[in-house]
Amino acid sequence: MNRSRIADLSLLLVAMMWGCTFLIVQNAVRVLPPLAFNSIRFTGAALLLALITAVFYRRDWQQLSWRMVGHALLLGLFLFMGYGLQTVGLLYTTTSNTGFITGLSVVLVPFLSLALLKSPISRFTWFSAGLAVAGLYLLTFTGSSLSLNLGDGLVLLCAVAFALQVAYTGVYAPRYPALPLATLQLACVGLLSTAASLLVDGPAVLGGSGAELARPEVLWALLVSIGPTSAFAFWIQTACQKYTTPSRVAIIYSMEPVFAAVTGLIFGGETLGLSAVLGCLFILAAMLTAELTPEPARKPSG
């Protein structure tokens, strides 16, 4: 199995982790506000990766440069904007709209990849992206229709931010060691989330969050989020994007709501109608199409 296939399978594991832990995080942010939760989540993840790097990959820090720091902060800014705009958008729109519009990043990434990496957009990429979008619609809007509002504009900007994070990771991942780049990126998200939480929620939320942190649903969600779904997930993404294209990453990540739907079906007592099942099949077909078609040659990003 070549490195590209291993990278894609690893990224599928990331999508599975995010999808399967959606219910856990959803229960936690009902207790601890999302910005405060993200502050602790990403700061903790950055500290964990910094510790791993210091103990096992100390030489990677020797390659640290101001250029790497600047590029990591840019990735962190995109990631923070994605999570932040999604959180604010949810105040003004529905979960269905949020899930579908966020998933539109699967269409935006090929354009950004073309602009940044000069990666050609093949007909297979368009077909896969189209299948994924159709699948997201069927999965998200079971028995309802898409109606747009103010929050949807914010969520669309969130999709752009996530697309930029994936595309620019494709630019920077080949240039730097994965661990320091991922560590600095997550540290940026943690700091910006802390500042946003203090501004929006007030100092009392983070300062008095001890009682909330002690609650089992919050503590469990933070343990899962700090380790598997933040520290290791973005370490995997940064390392794997040296061997695959941003377009494939976006299509693979569209599997996240499929895993979330299956988890809700098994553990959350939810039901899946025919439309949702068809949506899952469309997204699976999109991922398989992307995987089983030849990958266009990547040009050096410079």
Buried (B, 14 or more C-beta within 10 A) or exposed (E): EEEBEEBBEBBBBBBBBBBBBBBBBBBBBEBBBBBBBBBBBBBBBBBBBBEBBEEEBEEBBEEBEEEBBEBBBBBBBBBBBBBBBBBBBBEBBBEBBBBBBBBBBBBBBBEBBBEBBEBBBBEBBEBBBBBBBBBBBBBBBBEEEEEEEEBBBBBBBBBBBBBBBBBBBBBBBBBBBBBBBBBBBBBBBBBBBBEBBBEBBEEEBBEEBEEBBEBEBBEBBBEBBBBBBBBBBBBBBBBBBBBBBBBBBBBBBBBBBBBBBBBBEEEBEBEBEEBBBBBBBBBBBBBEBBBEBEBBEBEEBE
